[in-house]
Amino acid sequence: MSQARKERWIAFLTLLPSIILLAIFVYGFIGWTLRVSLSAWDGITPDYTWVGLTNFNHLFTKAGGVSAVRFRIDLWNTLFFTIFFLLGCVMVGLILAILLDQKIRGEGVFRTIYLFPMALSFVVTGVVWQWIFAPGTPSRPRGINALLGLFGLEQLQWRWYTSTESIGPFHVALIPVIIAAAWQMTGYTMAMYLAGLRGIPEELREAARVDGASESYIYRRIILPMLRPITLSALIVLGHISLKIFDLIYTMTGKGPGFVTDVPGIFMFETTFQGNHYAQGAAISIIMLVMVAAVVIPYLVSSLRGEVER
C-alpha cells in the first residue's frame, strides 16, 4: 500500500466515528421526523399509519382550524422578526465597526463591551430583557415604564410585549423581542465588519484621498462594496438563527396574547411536547428545516463553487 493511500485510510478511519454519529443523530433523526410528519401519530401511543401530506395540509388550510390560523400568524411573525433583526444587526454592527476602525482610545474596552452579549445564552438574554420591558400596571409600572414615570413621561409608557396592537400583519409586540435579539447578535456583525475593515489596505484609502475623495465617498464607493462578502455571510448566519428562534422568545414573552410574539419553534414545542400531537409537531419541524435550508444551502453551494473555481 502506498504512503498516500495509507494516509487517506488513516484520515477516513479517524473521521469514521464522527460520520457514523452524524448519520444517526442528525440525518437519521431528520428522516425519522419526516416519517412521523407523514403519519397519524396523535397521542402518547405511536401510530405510524400513513396519511401523506395531511398534517402539512392542516397547517395551511381551513381544515386545520386554530392550528392553521396560528401557523399563519407565526410565519408572518417570523418574516417581520427576520427582516428587522437582520437590518438592526447589520446596520448597527457596521456603524460600530466603522467607529472602532477610527483607532479611538480605549478601542479594546469598547470592543469587549460590544462582544459581551454574545457570551450569554438566548435564555439569559430573554430573562434580562423580560425584566426591562415588563410593563407592570398603570398604578405600579415596571422596567422601562417605571423609568419613564420617574422622568414624568407617563404618556410614553406602553404595554410593550404584552400589547395586542398591530400594523397590518405586523404585531408591535415584536419590537421588544427584536431589540433583545439584535442586542445580543450585533457584536457578532461588528466583529466581522471590523475584521473586514482592518483587512482593507490603507493604501487604497490614501490613494482615494489624494484624488480628492471625501471620507463618506470612500466608504460608499470603495469600502462598503469590498465588505459585501462579509455582509452576505452575516445575513446567512443571522438569517438561519432568526428562522429557528425559540429560546429567546420562549423565555422572554412566550407566544404572547393572541399569538403576537409566537413563532414556529414555540408552536412546534407546545404541539409536540405539551399537546402530544407528534405528527403535526413533526410537520412544523420539517417546514422549519426547509425554511433554514432555503437560506443556507444556496450559500453553501455558491461557496463550494467559488472554491472549485479558484
C-alpha positions in Angstrom: 0.0 0.0 0.0 1.4 3.4 -1.0 2.0 6.1 1.6 -0.6 8.4 0.1 -3.3 5.7 0.2 -2.3 4.7 3.7 -2.7 8.4 4.8 -6.1 8.5 3.2 -7.3 5.4 5.0 -6.0 6.8 8.3 -7.9 10.0 7.7 -11.0 8.1 6.8 -10.9 5.9 9.9 -10.2 9.0 12.1 -13.4 10.6 10.7 -15.5 7.5 10.7 -16.9 7.7 14.2 -18.0 11.3 13.6 -19.5 10.3 10.3 -21.5 7.5 11.9 -22.7 9.7 14.7 -23.7 12.4 12.3 -25.5 10.0 10.1 -27.5 8.6 13.0 -28.2 11.6 15.2 -28.6 14.2 12.6 -29.7 12.8 9.2 -31.3 9.7 10.8 -33.5 11.7 13.1 -34.4 14.1 10.3 -35.6 11.1 8.3 -37.5 9.8 11.3 -39.1 13.2 11.9 -40.2 13.3 8.2 -41.7 9.8 8.6 -43.6 10.9 11.7 -44.9 14.0 9.9 -46.5 11.8 7.3 -48.2 9.6 9.9 -51.3 9.7 12.1 -49.4 9.8 15.4 -51.7 12.0 17.6 -51.2 10.9 21.2 -48.8 9.2 23.6 -49.1 5.8 21.7 -47.1 5.8 18.4 -49.2 5.5 15.3 -47.3 5.3 12.0 -50.3 4.9 9.8 -49.5 6.7 6.5 -51.6 9.8 6.0 -49.4 11.6 3.4 -49.4 15.4 3.5 -52.5 15.7 5.7 -50.6 17.2 8.6 -49.0 19.8 6.3 -52.3 20.5 4.7 -53.9 21.2 8.1 -51.2 23.9 8.7 -52.1 25.9 5.6 -55.8 25.4 5.0 -59.0 25.9 6.9 -59.2 22.2 7.7 -56.6 22.9 10.4 -58.8 25.3 12.3 -57.0 27.2 15.0 -53.7 25.5 14.1 -53.8 26.9 10.6 -54.6 30.4 11.9 -51.8 30.2 14.5 -49.3 28.9 12.0 -50.1 31.7 9.5 -49.5 34.3 12.3 -46.3 32.5 13.2 -45.0 32.8 9.6 -45.8 36.5 9.5 -44.1 37.0 12.8 -41.0 35.1 11.6 -40.9 37.2 8.4 -41.0 40.5 10.3 -38.7 39.4 13.0 -36.1 38.2 10.5 -36.3 41.4 8.4 -35.9 43.8 11.3 -33.5 41.6 13.2 -31.2 41.4 10.2 -31.4 45.2 9.5 -30.7 46.0 13.1 -27.7 43.7 13.5 -26.1 44.7 10.1 -26.7 48.4 10.3 -25.7 48.9 14.0 -22.8 46.4 13.7 -21.5 48.2 10.6 -21.7 51.6 12.4 -19.9 50.3 15.5 -17.2 48.7 13.3 -16.6 52.0 11.4 -16.4 53.9 14.7 -13.9 51.4 16.2 -11.9 51.5 12.9 -11.1 55.1 13.6 -8.4 53.9 16.1 -10.2 55.5 19.0 -8.8 55.5 22.5 -10.0 52.5 24.6 -10.9 50.5 21.5 -10.2 47.3 23.3 -12.6 48.1 26.1 -15.4 49.1 23.7 -14.9 46.0 21.6 -15.2 43.8 24.7 -18.4 45.6 25.7 -20.0 45.1 22.3 -19.0 41.5 22.1 -20.0 40.6 25.7 -23.7 39.9 24.9 -22.5 37.0 22.6 -21.2 35.3 25.7 -24.7 35.0 27.1 -27.2 32.4 26.1 -30.5 33.5 24.5 -32.2 32.2 27.7 -30.3 34.7 29.8 -30.9 37.4 27.3 -34.6 36.7 27.3 -34.9 36.8 31.1 -33.0 40.1 31.3 -34.9 41.9 28.6 -38.2 40.5 30.0 -37.4 42.4 33.2 -36.5 45.5 31.2 -39.7 45.5 29.1 -42.1 44.3 31.7 -44.9 46.8 31.5 -46.3 46.3 35.0 -49.6 48.0 35.8 -50.7 51.7 35.4 -50.5 52.1 39.2 -47.3 50.1 39.5 -45.2 50.3 36.4 -42.1 48.2 36.0 -39.0 48.2 33.8 -38.8 51.0 31.2 -42.2 52.2 32.1 -41.0 52.9 35.7 -38.0 54.8 34.3 -40.3 56.9 32.1 -42.5 57.6 35.1 -39.5 58.9 37.1 -38.9 61.5 34.3 -42.5 62.5 34.1 -43.0 60.8 30.7 -46.0 58.7 31.6 -47.5 59.4 28.2 -44.8 57.3 26.6 -45.5 54.3 28.8 -46.6 51.3 26.8 -47.6 47.7 27.2 -44.5 46.5 25.3 -44.5 42.7 24.6 -48.0 42.3 26.1 -49.5 44.7 23.5 -52.0 43.3 21.0 -51.8 46.3 18.7 -50.7 45.6 15.1 -49.9 47.5 11.9 -51.4 45.2 9.3 -50.0 41.7 9.9 -47.1 43.2 11.9 -47.5 42.9 15.7 -45.8 45.8 17.5 -45.2 43.4 20.5 -42.4 42.0 18.4 -40.4 45.2 18.8 -39.0 44.4 22.3 -38.1 40.9 21.1 -36.3 42.3 18.0 -34.4 44.8 20.2 -33.3 42.0 22.6 -32.2 39.7 19.8 -30.3 42.5 18.0 -28.6 43.5 21.2 -27.1 40.0 21.6 -26.0 39.5 18.0 -24.9 43.0 17.0 -21.5 42.3 18.4 -21.1 39.4 16.0 -21.6 41.6 12.9 -19.5 44.3 14.4 -16.6 41.9 14.8 -17.0 40.6 11.3 -17.1 44.1 9.8 -14.2 45.3 11.9 -12.1 42.3 10.7 -13.0 43.2 7.1 -12.2 46.9 7.6 -8.8 46.0 9.1 -8.1 43.8 6.1 -8.5 46.6 3.5 -5.1 48.1 2.6 -4.6 51.6 3.9 -3.0 52.5 0.5 -6.5 52.3 -1.1 -7.9 54.9 1.2 -4.8 57.1 0.8 -5.0 57.0 -3.0 -8.6 58.0 -2.9 -7.9 60.9 -0.5 -5.1 62.1 -2.8 -7.6 62.1 -5.7 -9.8 64.4 -3.6 -12.4 61.8 -2.4 -14.2 62.6 0.8 -14.4 60.1 3.7 -18.1 59.4 3.0 -17.4 58.8 -0.7 -14.5 56.4 0.2 -16.9 54.4 2.4 -19.7 54.4 -0.1 -17.7 53.6 -3.3 -14.7 51.7 -2.0 -15.0 50.2 1.4 -18.7 49.1 1.5 -18.5 47.3 -1.8 -15.5 45.4 -0.6 -17.4 44.3 2.5 -20.2 42.7 0.5 -19.0 39.1 1.1 -18.9 39.8 4.9 -22.5 41.2 4.7 -23.7 38.1 2.9 -22.0 35.8 5.4 -23.6 37.7 8.3 -27.0 37.7 6.7 -26.8 33.9 6.2 -25.7 33.2 9.8 -28.2 35.6 11.3 -31.0 34.5 9.0 -30.8 30.9 10.0 -30.8 31.9 13.6 -33.9 34.1 13.2 -35.8 31.4 11.3 -35.4 28.8 14.0 -35.5 31.2 17.0 -37.1 29.6 20.1 -35.3 30.1 23.4 -35.1 33.9 23.5 -38.8 34.4 22.7 -39.9 31.4 24.9 -38.2 32.8 28.0 -39.0 36.5 27.2 -42.6 36.5 26.1 -43.8 33.1 25.2 -46.4 33.1 22.4 -48.0 36.2 23.8 -51.6 37.2 23.9 -53.3 36.3 20.6 -50.0 34.8 19.4 -48.5 38.3 18.9 -44.9 37.0 19.6 -45.4 33.4 18.6 -43.0 31.7 16.2 -43.0 28.2 14.6 -40.4 27.0 17.2 -42.8 27.7 20.1 -45.7 26.3 18.2 -43.8 23.1 17.5 -42.7 22.7 21.1 -46.2 23.2 22.5 -47.8 21.0 19.9 -45.4 18.1 20.3 -44.4 18.1 24.0 -47.4 19.7 25.6 -50.2 18.6 23.3 -48.8 15.3 22.3 -49.7 15.9 18.7 -46.5 14.4 17.4 -47.3 14.1 13.7 -48.3 17.8 13.5 -45.3 18.8 15.5 -43.0 16.9 13.2 -44.7 18.6 10.2 -43.9 22.0 11.7 -40.3 20.9 12.3 -39.9 19.8 8.7 -41.2 23.2 7.5 -38.7 25.0 9.7 -36.0 22.8 8.3 -37.0 23.7 4.8 -37.0 27.4 5.7 -33.5 27.2 7.1 -32.2 25.0 4.2 -33.6 27.6 1.7 -31.3 30.1 3.2 -28.2 28.0 4.0 -27.9 25.6 1.0 -27.7 28.2 -1.8 -24.9 29.9 0.2 -23.0 26.7 0.7 -23.3 25.8 -3.0 -22.1 29.2 -4.0 -19.2 29.0 -1.6 -18.2 25.5 -2.8 -18.4 26.5 -6.4 -16.2 29.5 -5.7 -13.6 27.3 -4.1 -13.6 24.9 -7.0 -13.2 27.8 -9.5 -10.2 29.0 -7.5 
